[in-house]
Amino acid sequence: MKNRSEFARDAVSRIALVSFLVVSMPACDGDEGMVGKPSGGNASDAGGTTPPASSDGVDEATLARCPQSSTLIETTEWMSCLAGKRISGVEPFNNAPCELRIGSDGVFEYLRGGAVAIAVPERSRWRSATGTYQNAATSGSSSRIFLAGVAPDLEAVDGAPRVTSVDLSFFSLASMEDTIEVKYLDAALVRQTYNCKVNAL
């Protein structure tokens, strides 16, 4: 289980990354570095693997409706603005379809190849949790950095895996990939991670 010092260290690393990106982000008036990213190299150009847009998918409009925060803050409340949404992509090492479904009251489901691989139960079953959140749009452009993470403290069930953290990283920069990271302890209590490279938002 990720303790508070480990979660704080992860948050500091994310702050350092964001600070670097903000400093190095060009002020763009054209299409480069904007939301939607250039079409070259995305999943839809590689055989049409990007699923069609749906009302429950996360896109730039969804992120814009979530509360704005120019700095990375500690909170677990960010999940409410994405409740009922799903985010799809492919896993980087096997190109298998992956998806994160965000339910109400803190429920998460991570799917691999259309089947649920691991899930987080509703918040009433969490013992505690820590979380971080940043949703910063660059003034005068449609550039955005969206970082959100939660580390639920779930009761151990003998022989069953359990999620230790869920992290979302979305950048409207052509040089950065949007990702989902689900860390968990497997049945043998070995730390594992699911990585999902998100289709263009």
C-alpha positions as CSV (number, residue, x, y, z in Angstrom):
1,M,0.0,0.0,0.0
2,K,1.4,3.4,-0.9
3,N,1.9,5.4,2.2
4,R,1.6,9.1,2.6
5,S,5.3,9.8,2.1
6,E,5.3,7.8,-1.1
7,F,2.2,9.6,-2.4
8,A,3.7,13.0,-1.4
9,R,6.9,12.1,-3.3
10,D,4.8,11.2,-6.4
11,A,3.0,14.5,-6.1
12,V,6.3,16.4,-5.9
13,S,7.5,14.6,-9.1
14,R,4.3,15.6,-10.8
15,I,4.7,19.2,-9.7
16,A,8.3,19.2,-11.1
17,L,7.1,17.8,-14.4
18,V,4.3,20.4,-14.7
19,S,6.6,23.2,-13.8
20,F,9.0,22.1,-16.6
21,L,6.1,21.8,-19.1
22,V,4.7,25.2,-18.2
23,V,8.1,26.9,-18.6
24,S,8.9,25.1,-21.9
25,M,5.4,25.3,-23.4
26,P,5.4,27.6,-26.4
27,A,2.8,30.3,-26.8
28,C,1.0,29.0,-29.9
29,D,-1.3,30.9,-32.2
30,G,-1.5,28.1,-34.8
31,D,-2.4,24.4,-34.5
32,E,0.7,23.0,-33.0
33,G,0.5,22.1,-29.3
34,M,-3.2,22.6,-29.2
35,V,-5.9,20.3,-27.9
36,G,-6.7,17.5,-30.3
37,K,-3.1,17.1,-31.3
38,P,-2.0,16.7,-34.9
39,S,-3.6,13.8,-36.6
40,G,-0.3,12.2,-37.7
41,G,0.5,9.3,-35.4
42,N,-2.7,8.9,-33.4
43,A,-4.6,5.7,-33.2
44,S,-7.3,6.8,-35.7
45,D,-4.6,6.9,-38.4
46,A,-3.4,3.4,-37.6
47,G,-6.2,1.3,-38.9
48,G,-9.1,3.2,-37.3
49,T,-8.7,1.8,-33.8
50,T,-10.0,4.9,-32.1
51,P,-13.6,4.2,-30.9
52,P,-16.3,6.7,-32.1
53,A,-16.9,9.6,-29.7
54,S,-19.8,9.1,-27.3
55,S,-21.5,11.2,-24.7
56,D,-19.8,9.3,-21.9
57,G,-16.3,9.9,-23.2
58,V,-13.9,12.4,-21.7
59,D,-12.9,15.2,-24.1
60,E,-11.7,18.8,-23.8
61,A,-15.2,20.1,-23.0
62,T,-15.5,17.7,-20.1
63,L,-12.2,18.8,-18.7
64,A,-13.1,22.5,-19.1
65,R,-16.2,21.9,-17.0
66,C,-14.2,20.5,-14.1
67,P,-12.9,23.1,-11.5
68,Q,-9.8,25.0,-12.6
69,S,-6.7,24.8,-10.5
70,S,-3.4,26.3,-11.7
71,T,-1.4,24.4,-9.0
72,L,-1.4,20.8,-7.9
73,I,-3.6,20.6,-4.8
74,E,-4.4,17.7,-2.4
75,T,-8.0,16.5,-2.9
76,T,-10.0,13.4,-3.5
77,E,-13.1,15.3,-4.7
78,W,-12.0,15.6,-8.4
79,M,-13.7,12.2,-9.2
80,S,-17.1,13.8,-9.0
81,C,-16.6,15.9,-12.1
82,L,-15.7,12.8,-14.2
83,A,-18.4,10.4,-12.7
84,G,-20.1,8.4,-15.4
85,K,-17.3,9.0,-17.9
86,R,-14.9,6.6,-19.6
87,I,-11.5,7.0,-21.2
88,S,-10.2,4.5,-23.8
89,G,-6.8,3.8,-25.4
90,V,-4.3,1.1,-25.9
91,E,-1.7,-0.5,-23.7
92,P,1.8,0.5,-24.9
93,F,3.5,-3.0,-24.9
94,N,0.8,-5.2,-26.4
95,N,-1.5,-2.7,-28.2
96,A,-4.4,-4.3,-26.4
97,P,-7.5,-2.0,-25.9
98,C,-7.7,-0.5,-22.5
99,E,-10.4,1.6,-20.8
100,L,-11.0,3.3,-17.5
101,R,-14.6,3.7,-16.4
102,I,-15.3,6.2,-13.6
103,G,-18.5,5.5,-11.8
104,S,-20.2,7.5,-9.0
105,D,-19.0,7.6,-5.4
106,G,-15.3,6.7,-6.2
107,V,-15.9,3.6,-8.3
108,F,-13.2,2.8,-11.0
109,E,-13.1,-0.1,-13.4
110,Y,-10.0,-0.8,-15.5
111,L,-10.7,-2.9,-18.6
112,R,-8.3,-4.8,-20.8
113,G,-9.6,-6.1,-24.1
114,G,-13.2,-5.3,-23.0
115,A,-13.1,-7.2,-19.7
116,V,-12.7,-5.8,-16.3
117,A,-9.1,-6.5,-15.1
118,I,-9.3,-4.7,-11.7
119,A,-11.7,-2.3,-9.9
120,V,-12.0,0.1,-7.0
121,P,-15.2,-0.2,-4.9
122,E,-17.3,2.7,-3.8
123,R,-15.9,5.2,-1.2
124,S,-17.9,3.7,1.6
125,R,-15.6,0.7,1.4
126,W,-12.4,2.8,1.6
127,R,-10.7,3.2,4.9
128,S,-9.1,6.5,3.8
129,A,-7.6,8.1,0.7
130,T,-5.2,10.8,-0.5
131,G,-5.4,12.6,-3.8
132,T,-4.0,15.3,-6.1
133,Y,-5.5,17.5,-8.8
134,Q,-4.5,20.2,-11.3
135,N,-6.6,21.5,-14.2
136,A,-4.8,24.4,-15.7
137,A,-5.7,26.1,-19.0
138,T,-3.1,28.5,-20.5
139,S,-4.5,32.0,-20.8
140,G,-5.2,33.0,-24.3
141,S,-5.0,29.5,-25.8
142,S,-6.7,26.2,-25.6
143,S,-3.6,24.5,-24.1
144,R,-4.4,22.5,-20.9
145,I,-2.7,20.4,-18.3
146,F,-4.9,18.0,-16.4
147,L,-3.4,15.8,-13.6
148,A,-5.5,13.9,-11.2
149,G,-4.7,11.0,-8.9
150,V,-6.2,9.1,-6.0
151,A,-4.7,6.5,-3.7
152,P,-7.5,4.6,-1.8
153,D,-6.7,2.7,1.3
154,L,-8.6,-0.5,0.6
155,E,-8.9,-3.4,3.0
156,A,-6.8,-6.4,2.1
157,V,-8.7,-9.5,0.9
158,D,-6.6,-12.6,1.0
159,G,-5.7,-13.8,-2.4
160,A,-7.3,-10.8,-4.2
161,P,-5.5,-7.9,-6.0
162,R,-6.3,-4.4,-4.9
163,V,-5.7,-1.0,-6.4
164,T,-3.2,1.3,-4.6
165,S,-3.5,4.4,-6.9
166,V,-5.2,5.7,-10.1
167,D,-3.4,8.5,-12.0
168,L,-4.6,10.5,-15.0
169,S,-2.2,12.7,-17.0
170,F,-3.7,14.7,-19.9
171,F,-1.7,17.3,-21.9
172,S,-2.8,19.3,-24.9
173,L,0.8,19.1,-26.2
174,A,1.8,17.2,-29.3
175,S,5.0,16.2,-27.5
176,M,3.3,14.6,-24.5
177,E,1.1,11.5,-24.4
178,D,-2.1,11.3,-22.4
179,T,-1.9,8.4,-20.0
180,I,-3.7,6.4,-17.4
181,E,-1.7,4.6,-14.7
182,V,-3.3,2.1,-12.4
183,K,-1.0,0.7,-9.7
184,Y,-2.0,-2.3,-7.7
185,L,-0.9,-5.2,-5.5
186,D,-1.5,-8.6,-7.1
187,A,-2.7,-11.7,-5.2
188,A,0.9,-12.3,-4.1
189,L,1.2,-8.7,-2.9
190,V,3.7,-7.8,-5.7
191,R,3.4,-4.2,-6.9
192,Q,2.2,-4.1,-10.5
193,T,1.1,-1.3,-12.9
194,Y,-1.4,-1.1,-15.8
195,N,-0.5,1.6,-18.3
196,C,-2.9,2.9,-20.9
197,K,-2.0,5.3,-23.7
198,V,-5.1,7.4,-24.1
199,N,-6.7,8.0,-27.5
200,A,-6.7,11.6,-28.6
201,L,-9.3,13.5,-26.4
